Amino acid sequence: MLVSAKEMLNKALEGKYAVGQFNINNLEWTKAVLLTAQENNSPVILGVSEGAGKYMGGYKTIVGMVNGMMEELNITVPVSLHLDHGSYEGALKVIEAGFSSVMFDGSHYAIDENIKKTTQIIKIAEEKGLSVEAEVGSIGGEEDGVVGNGEIADAAECQLIANLGVTMLAAGIGNIHGKYPENWKGLDFTALAAIKAVTGDVPLVLHGGTGIPESMIKEAISLGVAKINVNTELQLAFAESTRKYVEAGKDLQGKGFDPRKLLAPGFAAIKAAVKEKMELFGSVNKA
């Protein structure tokens, strides 16, 4: 049974740990993340970008797969199915399809328009018991073709959005999506502290969790980050394991070409990466 992310994030904020949002791309990804969460007794958020939603055959397909898998695999830890960086239209679609959480990313609109649209999404989502994530100040790197530079969100704007009643707030503090460049300046903890000071008890979200040093992750959590998004790191782990399998010629031995065998090393790599993140974020045994 899918749940809103509200309770798991409020508990994380109180307990000074973070819940991982692991973006899913197919059945292997979904199964790997769910099993790892269950094995580590950790709450988990399954993130779906609009691009991944299209790739997997639509939001209703994903809802059916996740619900079915949770039942068949006896997943009892709290699981939230969340739209990542949703457009206004995308947010409405996942609410209808049966997601339990939604991010409306209005960061590219002027603040007044962001507030107006976020308010509408909150109203619709709350009626159905979904949690809502909003964003202020675009996150750097590339996300669905939009490139940002690791902006620092304005604390006053964060306060305006937090006061609308969002469940969680993503605020840019110099973090970026994808791999971090050599000259990356690191997270801006002064900005994070300023944002935390005006947003009160709203759990903060750190996007672009791939490649941020562990010490920075821990400091961010201590300053009020309760949700950390991971995507690229799992993709890299999956690709590397799959490449090794093929380069070793294992797909040419016996039934090594069977997708169940071909995708098994990548599946195991995702599980290992997710476990490592759950340990780092402190969510193990917090279900």
N, C-alpha and C positions, 0 to 999 in steps of 0.2 A: 504494500500500500504506500504510494508516494506521499510525501509530506512536504509542507511548505518549509523553507529554510529558516524561518523565523526563530523557532525554539532552539534549533541546533546552533545558530549563530549567537543568540543571546547567552546561551550556556558557555559557548567558546569565549565570548568577550569577558564574561564573569570569571572563567577559569584560566584566563590568559593563555589560550592556545588558539589555533586556527583550524578551520575545516577546509579541506582541499576541494576545489572544483576541478575535476578532470574532464576535459572535453572528449567526447566520444565521436568516432568516425564510422564505425561499423559494428557488427555483432561481436567480433573478437575483442574490440576495445571495451564494449559494454560489459561483456562477461568478465573480462580481466579485472576491471575496476570494481564491479559488484562483489566478486569473490574475494578480492583483496580486502575490501572494506569489512566483509563478514569475518574473514580470518583474523583480522586485527581489531575486531569489535569497535570499528570507527564509523562515525556518521560520514556521509559523503554527498557531494553534489555532482551530478552528471551534467556537464555543460554541452549545449548544442548551438553551434553558430548557424546563421541562416544558410550559409553555403553548405555546411554539413547536413542540415535538414533536407535540403534539396537533393544532395548526393544520396542520402539514405532512403529516398523515396517518399519524403513528406513527413510532417509532424505526427500524423495519426499512426503511420507505420512505426515510428520511433516509440510512441506511447504504448502501442501494442506489444512491441518487442520488449521494452523495459518491464512493463507490468507482468507479462508472461514469464519472463526470465526470473523476476523476483519470486514469483510463486513457485516455479519449477525448481529453482535452486535453493529454496528456503532462506531467502535473504530477510533477516529480521532487524538489521540495523537501520537507522533512519536514512532514507534516500530521497533526495530532492532532484527533480528533473527541471533543468533551468535553461531558458533561452539566453544565449550569450550575445551581447551587443545587438539587441533587437531593434529593428526599425519600428515605427508606430504600427504599421500594418502587420509586421511580423509578430509583434507582441499580441495583437488581437487574435491572430491565427492560432498561436500556441495556447492561449487561454481557452479557446474553443476546442482545441485538440485534446486537452487533458494534461498539459504540463502542470507542475505544482509550484513553479516559480518563474519569474520573468525579469529580464533586464531590458529596460527601455533606455537606449543610449541617445540622449538628446544633446550630447556634448558639442555637436557641431552646429547646433542652433544658437541664436542669441539667447541669453539667459531667460528673458521673458517668455520666449516660445518654448524653451526647455521646461520651464515651470508649468506652463499651460498644458503641454502634452503629458508631462509626468503626472500631473494632478489627475488627468482623465484616466490614465492607465491605472493609477493607484485605486481610483474609485471602482473601476471594473474588476480589477484583480481582487480587491478586498471582499467584494460581494461573493466571490467564489473561493475565498480562503487561500489565495496565492500570495507568496512573498514577492516584493518588488525591489529591484536594484536600479539605482539611477547613477548617472555619471556626470561629473563636472571636470572640465579640463581634459582634452583628449589624451589618451594613452599613446605613447610614442610607438614607433615601429609601424608595421603594416598590418591592417586588419581589414579583410575584404576590400582591398584596393585603396583604403584611406591611409595615408602616411602621416604620422604625427612625430614630433621631435622630443617626446618625453617631457611634455609640458608640466608645469607646476600649477595645480588648481588654486583658484582664489578662495581663501578661507571664507570670505563674506558670501560668495556664491554658494559654497558648500553648505553654509548655514541656512540659506534660503531653501535649498533643495531638501536638506535634512528635516526642516520644519514642516515639510509637506506631509510627512508621515511615511517616508520610505522605510523599508525594512533594513536596507543596507546601502552604503554609498561607496561608489568607486571614485576615488579622487587621484588625479595624476600627481605623483611626487617624484617625477624623473624616471619612472619605470617605463619599459617599452615591451612590445610584443616581439616574439621571435628571439634570435640570437643577439646578445649584447655586443656592440662594437668595442674594439680595443680602447677607444678614448672615452668610454662611458664614464660619467662623473659619479655615478652611484645614486642611492636614494637620498632625498632631501628630508632629513628627520626634523629639521626646524619647521619646515612646511607641514609635515605630518602632525607634529605637536600642536601647531596653530589650528589646523583643521579639527583635530580631536577636541581642542579646547572649546570650540563653538558648536560642535555637532553632538556633544553629550554622549548619550548611551546608544547612538546609532553605530552598529558594527561597520567597520571600514573594510574595503575590499582592495586587495593588491592584485592588479592584473600583470601579466608578463612575469610569472613566477619562475620561468626557466632561466637559469644562469645567474640569478641573484645570489651573492655569497651567503652562506649559512648564517654568519654573524649578523648580516643586515636583515635577513628574514626574521631572526629571533628578536632583534631590536624593534622591527616593525610590529611584531605581535605584542611586544610589551607596551607599545604605544597605541594599541586599540585596533590593530588589523585582525579581523576574525575570519576572513575568507581569503584564500590565495588561489589564484587560477593557474593551472598548469596544462599546457597543450603541446608546445613545440618539443619539449623534452621527451615526451612519450613517443612522438612521431620519429624523432631521431633514434631512440632506443629500438623501436620496431623496425625501422629501415636498416639499421646496422646489423641486427640479428638475422634479418631475412637475407641481407646481402652475403653474410658469412656462410649461411646455409647453402645458398646457390653457388657461391664461389668455391665451396668445398666439394661441389658436384653431388651433393646429397639428393638433389631432386632427380638425378639420373640413376640412383640406386633403388632397385626394387620399386616399391610404390611411393617413392619419395616425392613424386609430382602431385600426389593427392593433396588438395588444399588443406586438409586437416593436418597433414605432416608439414607442408610448406609454410603454413602460418603459425605452427606451434612455437618455434623459437621466438618469434616476434611477440606472441601472446605472453610467453614467460617473461620476456624483457619488460613488457608493460607492467606486469604484476610486480616485478622487482622494483621498478622505478616508482610505482605508486606507494608501495610499502615504505620505501626510503623517505618519500615526501611526508607520509602520514606520521612517521617517527619524528621527522624534523619539525613538522607543524605542531606536534604534541597531541594529536587527536586519537592516538591508539588507546583502546579501552575507555573511550569517552562516550560510547553509544549507550 
